Structure formats: C-alpha cells, structure tokens
Amino acid sequence: MRVSLKIFYMSMLFFSSTTSMSAHEITQFGADVLIGDVYATVSSDKDSVILQMYIDNDGDEDLYLLEAQTSVARDSVIFGRVGHMSAVIMDSAVIPSGDITDFGSSHLRIELYELDKRLSEGDTFDVTLEFLRGSATIPVHVHEEIHRPISREQDAV
C-alpha cells in the first residue's frame, strides 16, 4: 500500500488540475524525508490558516515535528482530532518510520494563528518546520480549501 501512495502523490505532481503546479514542490529533509504538496487554507474568519502537506519518512527512525514558525503568524499549534468534534493540542507530531503522514486529510493539523496580515488565495510565504533533529524551510501557497481525494484512514482499510 505504501508504494501505491507514493505513486498517487507523484501522479498528483504531474496531473493535478485543481491547483497551480507551484503548490506541488517537494522539499528533501535529510536523506530519507520528503515534504510535499504544501499549501495553506484560510479559516472562514480569516484569523488563521491551516497548513496542509504530506511528510514521507522513508528513514529508519521516527521523525518528531515540534512546531511550525513563519513571519506571517505569531504562533502555531499542532492538534489532533479525537472523534468527530473534539481536538487536542499536541506537543509534537510523530511521523513514523516507513510511513507517509498527511497533515490535511488525516487526524493531524497545523494551524498558524495571530496572523500579522490577512492572507488570501494566491499569497505565498515561507514556513520553517522544526523537527527534533533539525529544521526545513518550505514555501507555502495559499489556496481556497481543496478536498483531497484520499486520506490515511481510507488507506488503512
């Protein structure tokens, strides 16, 4: 199933017609980690944005995401959904070894809030993902909400 997800994500890079190609940049982090399909959607009140991306950890060790930092927001939070209506704030998110974690259609979210300026579709900014063993700065493109066709929960079935 892991191979089929990689094929799915790679095909999204070439055949997507719902977003611009700039949203499909892939960032290499270390030898075994890819970060891709990075974009942000603005909340309905326009006071925060949700980062959406996948992190592919093909390494031998789990990867720990501690926070996201950017010049466009004063703070960020990683949260996980519990059930249909509840969410918990997390100190970190684990990206398991040999797995792809999708921050967007899975139970994990990264929210940037206390924005320094209002963001709208077409804007871009950089975000630095702070991991336990380093950091990666990646470009983020703001889009209207995009519904992804696959989720980790669906893949697990």
Secondary structure as GFF3:
##gff-version 3
##sequence-region A 1 157
A	DSSP	alpha_helix	2	15	.	.	.	ID=ss1
A	DSSP	three_ten_helix	21	24	.	.	.	ID=ss2
A	DSSP	beta_strand	26	29	.	.	.	ID=ss3
A	DSSP	beta_strand	33	42	.	.	.	ID=ss4
A	DSSP	beta_strand	48	57	.	.	.	ID=ss5
A	DSSP	beta_strand	63	69	.	.	.	ID=ss6
A	DSSP	beta_strand	73	82	.	.	.	ID=ss7
A	DSSP	beta_strand	86	90	.	.	.	ID=ss8
A	DSSP	beta_strand	93	95	.	.	.	ID=ss9
A	DSSP	beta_strand	99	103	.	.	.	ID=ss10
A	DSSP	beta_strand	108	115	.	.	.	ID=ss11
A	DSSP	beta_strand	124	131	.	.	.	ID=ss12
A	DSSP	beta_strand	134	143	.	.	.	ID=ss13
A	DSSP	alpha_helix	152	156	.	.	.	ID=ss14
###
